[in-house]
Amino acid sequence: MKHLAFVPLIGGMAIGAEQALGRPPEAVFSYLDFWANDSYLMNWYESRGLNIPYHLIDDNDVPTYSDIDLVTSLCPCSGLTQANPHAGPGCQQNTWMLKSTQYALSRVR
């Protein structure tokens, strides 16, 4: 099964998907603001000799992927957590989840 990893952060969800499916993701999609976290996963792939493409959704100029069976994501939920006094459906931090979902549903086949 072919899969993509969206906003992997440290990478646990993407690594779990790789173990379950027996192959690494075709590509990783994220945002520039999360590179400090995503870099752990990307460095791990590189240390294994894998050249997994890393695309920034911010760029709005990323490729469309076809024949993808699964998309994993660990989108930041700081806009929903009780630790955020402004949490709720309209919280600004929720835009990461909305934009990632819209991108995946419109550009991944």
matplotlib code that plots the C-alpha trace (Angstrom):
import matplotlib.pyplot as plt

x = [0.0, 1.2, 0.9, 1.8, 2.6, 1.1, 2.6, 4.6, 6.2, 8.7, 7.5, 5.7, 2.6, 4.6, 7.0, 4.0, 2.4, 5.7, 5.9, 2.3, 2.5, 6.0, 7.2, 8.1, 5.8, 6.0, 6.4, 6.0, 3.9, 4.2, 4.6, 7.7, 6.8, 7.1, 10.5, 12.3, 10.1, 9.8, 13.6, 14.0, 12.0, 13.6, 17.1, 16.1, 15.0, 18.3, 20.3, 18.6, 19.6, 16.0, 15.3, 11.8, 10.5, 9.5, 6.9, 5.8, 2.1, 2.8, 4.3, 1.0, 3.2, 3.5, 2.8, -0.4, 0.1, -2.0, -2.6, -2.3, -4.0, -3.6, -2.7, -1.5, -1.4, -0.6, -1.9, -1.2, -4.3, -3.4, -6.5, -8.6, -6.8, -8.0, -4.5, -5.3, -7.7, -9.0, -9.5, -12.6, -13.8, -12.9, -9.4, -6.7, -4.4, -7.1, -6.2, -3.3, -5.8, -8.3, -5.7, -4.0, -7.4, -8.4, -5.1, -5.2, -8.8, -8.2, -4.6, -4.2, -5.8]
y = [0.0, 3.5, 6.2, 9.8, 11.4, 14.8, 16.9, 14.1, 16.2, 13.8, 11.0, 8.4, 8.1, 7.9, 5.3, 3.3, 3.4, 2.2, -0.7, -1.7, -1.3, -2.5, 0.5, 4.2, 6.9, 8.1, 11.7, 13.9, 17.0, 19.7, 23.4, 25.5, 26.2, 22.5, 21.8, 21.7, 18.7, 17.2, 17.2, 14.3, 12.0, 13.3, 12.8, 9.3, 8.5, 9.9, 7.9, 4.8, 5.8, 6.8, 9.9, 10.7, 13.9, 16.6, 19.1, 22.3, 22.8, 26.6, 26.8, 26.0, 24.5, 20.9, 17.9, 15.9, 12.2, 9.5, 5.8, 6.6, 4.2, 5.9, 9.3, 9.6, 12.9, 14.2, 17.7, 19.9, 20.2, 23.1, 24.9, 22.1, 21.3, 22.4, 23.8, 26.6, 29.1, 30.1, 26.6, 25.8, 25.3, 28.9, 28.9, 30.2, 27.2, 24.9, 26.2, 23.7, 20.8, 22.4, 23.3, 19.9, 18.1, 20.3, 19.8, 16.0, 15.7, 17.9, 16.9, 13.3, 10.6]
z = [0.0, -0.9, 1.7, 2.5, 5.8, 6.6, 9.4, 11.0, 13.7, 15.4, 13.2, 15.3, 13.2, 9.9, 11.4, 12.7, 9.2, 7.7, 10.0, 9.5, 5.7, 5.1, 3.2, 3.9, 2.7, -0.8, 0.5, 3.5, 3.5, 6.2, 7.0, 7.4, 11.0, 11.9, 10.2, 13.6, 14.6, 11.1, 10.7, 13.2, 10.9, 7.7, 9.2, 10.2, 6.7, 5.4, 7.8, 6.4, 2.8, 1.9, -0.2, 0.8, -0.8, 1.7, 0.4, 2.1, 1.9, 2.5, -1.0, -2.8, -5.6, -4.5, -6.7, -6.8, -5.9, -7.4, -6.5, -2.7, -0.4, 2.9, 4.3, 7.9, 9.8, 13.2, 12.8, 15.7, 17.9, 20.0, 18.9, 20.5, 23.7, 27.1, 27.8, 25.4, 27.0, 23.5, 22.2, 20.2, 16.6, 15.6, 17.1, 14.8, 15.4, 13.9, 10.4, 10.2, 10.4, 8.0, 5.4, 5.6, 5.2, 2.3, 0.6, 1.0, -0.2, -3.2, -4.3, -3.3, -5.4]

ax = plt.figure().add_subplot(projection="3d")
ax.plot(x, y, z, "-o")
ax.set_aspect("equal")
plt.show()
